[in-house]
Amino acid sequence: MLTQSSCIKRLVFVVALMIVSISSTGVHAEPKGKVIIFHAGSLTVPFAAMEKYFESIYPQVDILREAGGSTKMARLISEVGKPADIMASADFAVIDKALIPSHASWNIRFASNQLVLCYTNKSKYAVEINTGNWFDILTRNGVIWGHSDPNIDPCGYRSLMVLQLAEIFYKKPGLYEQLLANRPQKNIRPKSVELVSLLKTGNMDYAWEYLSVAVQHDLKFIRLDDHINLGNYQLDSYYAQAEVSVTGKKPGTWMKHSGKSCTYGITIIKDAPNRDVAELFLDYVLDSEGGLKILKEMGQPPFIPCRVPTQSMQQSLPQLLKKRVNVKN
């Protein structure tokens, strides 16, 4: 018969075995807490869908998103000091310039896009506009068109690049200045998605948007030649003919952006408040059957697999994300 002492020893031994067994099977605490994400306005609809799915799988996680112009979002982190776990930019270069190396260590390129000219049935000359005359219509008296602010939103400076490239491609000297002369400053809005409501209410005839935004909001749009739309990375040397100056990090300073294809970037901030869960969410975003599938379904071509430009950057990624990313410049 076992003594009381023997029973206690056996019980302790069994509990110890259970602890070892649980540890060896990789059981971890349920993900929980807030994950703060700053992202481009053009990612609002797909990221909302990703948030809904992720929170259904992990009900103790609360995804908190703030959308806006990518440059502005990055500055809220780097200059204002707002806490954030993840930053997703419509131009990967914003992360490179504003956050690396002080606030982030790596930058994953995960999706592409292109610019289109959006309109509705209410727009002036809606029945007439086409790929061959859109620039003439935008110069007509009474036509109201606009774009987002190039100083805080990549879609803004990309819109200006499209107009510069149109002048080159169609061999129409002076077209760029002629177009801008018919676009008052009041038609420039902080972020491109704000223009959608102006279009739908008939307060604006035409607006420059990303193709994905046009698809998600069921807008009519004019597709542009690849030499103009910033959607073909193979034409980056052609796009580089366009150049736009925007406000710099300090008042009174300026930065130049040269034309290149629309490539989105995403990173985890160095002092992320909830890094482990942020990594888990980003793993879902970069999954070809997860977040990238949502992007594709919503009119935004993802990179599968996603990309980083160097081997050293790939090695610096969290272990969970390495399988999602290849090295490709």
C-alpha positions as CSV (number, residue, x, y, z in Angstrom):
1,M,0.0,0.0,0.0
2,L,1.3,3.5,-0.9
3,T,2.0,5.8,1.9
4,Q,0.7,9.4,1.9
5,S,4.3,10.6,1.2
6,S,4.6,8.2,-1.8
7,C,1.2,9.4,-3.2
8,I,2.3,13.1,-2.9
9,K,5.6,12.3,-4.7
10,R,3.8,10.4,-7.5
11,L,1.3,13.3,-7.9
12,V,4.2,15.8,-8.2
13,F,5.9,13.5,-10.7
14,V,2.7,13.3,-12.8
15,V,2.1,17.1,-12.8
16,A,5.7,17.6,-13.8
17,L,5.3,15.2,-16.8
18,M,2.1,17.1,-17.8
19,I,4.0,20.4,-17.8
20,V,6.8,19.0,-19.9
21,S,4.2,17.4,-22.3
22,I,2.4,20.7,-22.7
23,S,5.6,22.6,-23.3
24,S,6.8,20.1,-25.9
25,T,3.6,20.3,-27.9
26,G,4.1,24.0,-28.4
27,V,0.9,25.1,-26.7
28,H,0.9,28.9,-26.2
29,A,-1.3,31.4,-24.6
30,E,-4.3,32.6,-26.7
31,P,-3.3,35.8,-28.7
32,K,-4.9,38.8,-27.2
33,G,-4.7,42.6,-26.8
34,K,-4.8,45.5,-29.2
35,V,-2.9,45.7,-32.4
36,I,-2.5,49.2,-33.7
37,I,-2.2,49.6,-37.5
38,F,-1.5,52.8,-39.5
39,H,-2.2,52.3,-43.1
40,A,-2.8,53.9,-46.5
41,G,-6.4,55.0,-47.1
42,S,-6.5,52.8,-50.2
43,L,-6.1,49.8,-48.0
44,T,-9.2,50.6,-45.9
45,V,-11.6,48.2,-47.5
46,P,-9.4,45.1,-47.7
47,F,-7.9,45.7,-44.2
48,A,-11.4,46.0,-42.8
49,A,-12.1,42.5,-44.2
50,M,-8.8,41.1,-42.9
51,E,-9.6,42.6,-39.4
52,K,-13.0,41.0,-39.3
53,Y,-11.7,37.6,-40.2
54,F,-8.7,37.7,-37.9
55,E,-10.8,38.8,-34.9
56,S,-13.2,36.0,-35.6
57,I,-10.4,33.5,-35.3
58,Y,-8.8,35.3,-32.3
59,P,-11.7,36.9,-30.4
60,Q,-9.4,38.3,-27.7
61,V,-7.6,40.4,-30.2
62,D,-8.7,43.9,-31.1
63,I,-7.4,45.3,-34.4
64,L,-7.3,49.1,-34.2
65,R,-6.8,50.8,-37.6
66,E,-6.1,54.4,-38.6
67,A,-6.2,55.2,-42.3
68,G,-4.8,58.2,-44.1
69,G,-2.2,59.4,-46.5
70,S,0.8,57.1,-46.1
71,T,3.3,60.0,-45.6
72,K,1.1,61.5,-42.9
73,M,0.7,58.1,-41.2
74,A,4.5,57.5,-41.2
75,R,5.0,61.0,-39.7
76,L,2.6,60.3,-36.9
77,I,4.9,57.5,-35.9
78,S,8.3,59.1,-36.6
79,E,7.6,62.8,-35.6
80,V,4.5,62.8,-33.4
81,G,5.5,59.6,-31.5
82,K,2.2,57.8,-31.8
83,P,2.4,54.2,-30.7
84,A,1.9,51.7,-33.5
85,D,2.5,48.0,-34.2
86,I,2.2,47.9,-38.0
87,M,2.6,50.5,-40.8
88,A,1.4,49.7,-44.3
89,S,2.2,52.3,-47.0
90,A,0.9,52.8,-50.5
91,D,4.5,53.6,-51.5
92,F,7.1,51.3,-50.0
93,A,9.6,54.2,-50.3
94,V,7.7,56.1,-47.5
95,I,8.7,53.4,-45.0
96,D,12.3,53.4,-46.3
97,K,12.6,57.2,-46.0
98,A,10.5,58.0,-42.9
99,L,10.9,54.9,-40.6
100,I,14.0,53.0,-41.5
101,P,16.4,52.7,-39.5
102,S,15.1,54.6,-36.5
103,H,11.6,53.1,-36.2
104,A,11.7,50.0,-38.4
105,S,14.3,47.5,-39.5
106,W,12.7,46.0,-42.7
107,N,10.1,46.7,-45.3
108,I,8.1,44.0,-47.2
109,R,6.7,44.8,-50.6
110,F,3.4,43.0,-50.7
111,A,1.1,44.5,-53.4
112,S,0.9,46.7,-56.5
113,N,-1.6,49.0,-58.0
114,Q,-2.2,51.5,-60.8
115,L,-3.8,54.9,-61.3
116,V,-7.1,55.4,-63.1
117,L,-9.3,58.4,-63.7
118,C,-12.6,57.8,-61.9
119,Y,-16.1,59.3,-62.6
120,T,-19.8,58.5,-62.4
121,N,-22.8,58.9,-64.7
122,K,-23.3,62.4,-63.1
123,S,-19.9,63.6,-64.4
124,K,-19.8,66.2,-67.2
125,Y,-19.0,64.5,-70.5
126,A,-19.4,61.0,-69.0
127,V,-20.8,59.7,-72.2
128,E,-18.0,61.2,-74.2
129,I,-14.8,60.6,-72.2
130,N,-12.4,57.8,-73.3
131,T,-8.7,56.8,-73.3
132,G,-7.9,59.1,-76.1
133,N,-9.6,62.3,-74.9
134,W,-9.6,62.3,-71.1
135,F,-6.8,65.0,-71.0
136,D,-8.8,67.3,-73.3
137,I,-11.9,66.9,-71.1
138,L,-10.1,67.7,-67.9
139,T,-9.1,71.1,-69.4
140,R,-12.6,72.1,-70.3
141,N,-14.4,75.0,-68.5
142,G,-16.8,73.8,-65.8
143,V,-15.2,70.4,-65.4
144,I,-14.4,69.8,-61.7
145,W,-11.6,67.3,-61.1
146,G,-9.1,66.7,-58.3
147,H,-6.6,64.5,-56.6
148,S,-5.2,63.9,-53.1
149,D,-2.5,66.1,-51.4
150,P,0.9,65.1,-52.7
151,N,2.5,66.2,-49.5
152,I,0.8,63.6,-47.3
153,D,-0.6,60.9,-49.8
154,P,1.4,59.0,-52.4
155,C,-1.7,58.9,-54.6
156,G,-1.4,62.7,-54.8
157,Y,2.1,62.8,-56.1
158,R,1.5,59.8,-58.3
159,S,-1.5,61.7,-59.8
160,L,0.8,64.5,-60.8
161,M,3.3,62.0,-62.2
162,V,0.6,60.6,-64.4
163,L,-0.1,64.0,-65.9
164,Q,3.6,64.6,-66.5
165,L,3.9,61.3,-68.2
166,A,0.8,62.0,-70.3
167,E,2.5,65.1,-71.7
168,I,5.5,63.0,-72.7
169,F,3.6,60.0,-74.0
170,Y,1.1,62.0,-76.1
171,K,3.8,64.5,-77.2
172,K,1.8,67.5,-76.1
173,P,4.2,70.1,-74.7
174,G,2.6,72.2,-72.0
175,L,-0.2,69.8,-71.2
176,Y,0.8,69.3,-67.6
177,E,0.6,73.1,-66.8
178,Q,-2.6,73.4,-68.8
179,L,-4.3,70.6,-66.8
180,L,-3.2,72.1,-63.4
181,A,-4.5,75.5,-64.5
182,N,-8.0,73.9,-64.6
183,R,-7.6,72.3,-61.1
184,P,-8.0,74.8,-58.2
185,Q,-6.3,74.2,-54.9
186,K,-9.7,73.5,-53.3
187,N,-9.9,70.3,-55.4
188,I,-6.9,68.8,-53.6
189,R,-8.0,66.7,-50.6
190,P,-6.0,65.2,-47.8
191,K,-6.5,61.6,-49.0
192,S,-7.7,60.0,-52.2
193,V,-10.6,58.1,-50.7
194,E,-12.2,61.4,-49.6
195,L,-12.7,62.1,-53.3
196,V,-15.0,59.1,-53.7
197,S,-17.8,60.8,-51.8
198,L,-17.4,63.9,-53.8
199,L,-17.8,61.9,-57.0
200,K,-20.8,60.0,-55.8
201,T,-22.6,63.1,-54.6
202,G,-22.0,64.9,-57.9
203,N,-19.7,67.5,-56.3
204,M,-16.8,66.4,-58.5
205,D,-16.7,65.2,-62.0
206,Y,-13.4,63.3,-62.1
207,A,-10.8,62.2,-59.6
208,W,-7.6,60.2,-59.7
209,E,-7.7,57.0,-57.7
210,Y,-6.0,53.6,-57.5
211,L,-7.7,50.9,-59.5
212,S,-8.4,48.9,-56.4
213,V,-10.3,51.9,-54.9
214,A,-12.4,52.3,-58.1
215,V,-13.3,48.6,-58.0
216,Q,-14.1,48.5,-54.3
217,H,-16.4,51.6,-54.6
218,D,-18.0,50.6,-57.9
219,L,-16.9,53.7,-59.8
220,K,-16.6,54.1,-63.5
221,F,-13.0,54.7,-64.6
222,I,-10.7,55.2,-67.6
223,R,-7.8,52.8,-67.8
224,L,-4.6,54.5,-69.0
225,D,-1.8,53.2,-71.2
226,D,0.9,51.3,-69.2
227,H,3.4,54.1,-70.0
228,I,1.2,56.5,-67.9
229,N,-0.6,54.5,-65.2
230,L,2.5,53.6,-63.0
231,G,1.2,50.0,-62.9
232,N,4.0,48.2,-64.7
233,Y,7.3,47.7,-62.9
234,Q,9.0,46.9,-66.2
235,L,8.5,50.5,-67.2
236,D,10.1,52.0,-64.2
237,S,12.9,53.6,-66.3
238,Y,10.1,55.4,-68.3
239,Y,8.2,56.4,-65.2
240,A,11.4,58.0,-63.8
241,Q,11.0,60.9,-66.3
242,A,8.3,62.2,-63.9
243,E,9.4,64.1,-60.8
244,V,7.4,65.8,-58.0
245,S,8.6,67.8,-55.1
246,V,6.8,67.5,-51.7
247,T,7.4,68.9,-48.3
248,G,10.2,67.4,-46.3
249,K,10.5,66.3,-42.7
250,K,11.3,69.8,-41.5
251,P,9.4,73.0,-42.3
252,G,10.8,74.7,-45.4
253,T,12.5,71.6,-46.7
254,W,11.6,69.6,-49.8
255,M,11.9,66.0,-51.0
256,K,11.8,64.9,-54.6
257,H,9.9,61.8,-55.7
258,S,10.8,60.2,-59.1
259,G,8.2,58.2,-60.9
260,K,8.1,54.5,-60.4
261,S,5.5,51.7,-60.3
262,C,3.0,51.6,-57.5
263,T,4.4,49.2,-54.9
264,Y,3.0,48.9,-51.4
265,G,5.2,48.2,-48.3
266,I,4.5,47.0,-44.8
267,T,6.5,46.7,-41.6
268,I,6.3,46.2,-37.8
269,I,7.5,49.1,-35.8
270,K,10.5,48.5,-33.6
271,D,8.8,49.4,-30.3
272,A,5.5,47.8,-31.2
273,P,3.3,47.5,-28.1
274,N,2.0,44.0,-29.1
275,R,4.7,42.6,-31.3
276,D,3.9,38.9,-31.0
277,V,0.3,39.4,-32.1
278,A,1.3,41.9,-34.7
279,E,3.6,39.3,-36.2
280,L,0.7,36.8,-36.2
281,F,-1.6,39.3,-38.0
282,L,1.1,40.1,-40.6
283,D,1.6,36.4,-41.2
284,Y,-2.1,36.3,-42.1
285,V,-1.9,39.4,-44.3
286,L,1.0,37.9,-46.3
287,D,-0.7,34.5,-46.7
288,S,-1.6,33.8,-50.3
289,E,-4.8,32.2,-49.0
290,G,-5.4,34.9,-46.5
291,G,-4.9,38.6,-46.8
292,L,-3.3,38.5,-50.2
293,K,-6.3,36.6,-51.5
294,I,-8.6,39.4,-50.2
295,L,-6.4,42.0,-52.0
296,K,-6.6,40.1,-55.3
297,E,-10.4,39.8,-55.0
298,M,-10.7,43.5,-54.4
299,G,-8.8,44.6,-57.5
300,Q,-5.3,44.9,-56.0
301,P,-2.7,42.5,-57.4
302,P,-0.5,41.1,-54.6
303,F,3.0,39.9,-54.8
304,I,3.0,36.1,-54.3
305,P,5.4,35.5,-52.6
306,C,6.0,38.9,-51.1
307,R,9.4,40.6,-51.5
308,V,12.3,42.3,-49.8
309,P,15.3,43.7,-51.8
310,T,18.2,42.1,-50.0
311,Q,19.2,38.8,-48.4
312,S,20.2,40.6,-45.2
313,M,16.7,42.1,-44.9
314,Q,15.2,38.7,-45.4
315,Q,17.3,37.3,-42.6
316,S,16.2,40.1,-40.3
317,L,12.6,39.3,-40.6
318,P,10.7,37.6,-37.7
319,Q,11.0,33.8,-38.1
320,L,7.2,33.5,-38.6
321,L,7.3,35.7,-41.7
322,K,10.4,34.4,-43.5
323,K,8.4,31.7,-45.3
324,R,6.2,34.4,-46.8
325,V,9.0,36.4,-48.4
326,N,11.5,36.0,-51.2
327,V,14.5,38.2,-52.1
328,K,13.7,40.2,-55.2
329,N,14.5,43.8,-56.0
